Amino acid sequence: MFVCNKWDIVEERERNQPGSEAQVWQDTVDKLKKHLPGFSWDRYMYKMSTTEASRYITSGIGYTERYAALMGGLQKLILSSLTGNANTGRAREKLGWMHVHVTDLYVQSAQAYP
């Protein structure tokens, strides 16, 4: 799982330099494939804007689509790592707590580093 943080900066650059967003995305995919070959990175990469997600969460609007996709990907990653584990059911119960905890950490980091 790879998170492209501060994607809002890339999107802002795209307004002034059309094509730069696709270039940054492809460059990131290429580098990941070069250094960690044999993995389908484009399926496990997420674009994020901590500023936007923090604004949504703290205002009570809810989650951005990107944040919800990231949390879904994190849940899939954790569940797949638990496959075959006898405590899978118990571990799944903990995911609700983890989701809240990760959300809190995310908001705190976004506020600390705007």
Secondary structure as UniProt FT lines:
FT   STRAND          2..4
FT   TURN            5..6
FT   HELIX           7..16
FT   TURN            18..19
FT   HELIX           20..35
FT   HELIX           41..43
FT   STRAND          45..47
FT   HELIX           50..59
FT   HELIX           65..81
FT   TURN            82..84
FT   TURN            86..87
FT   HELIX           88..112
//
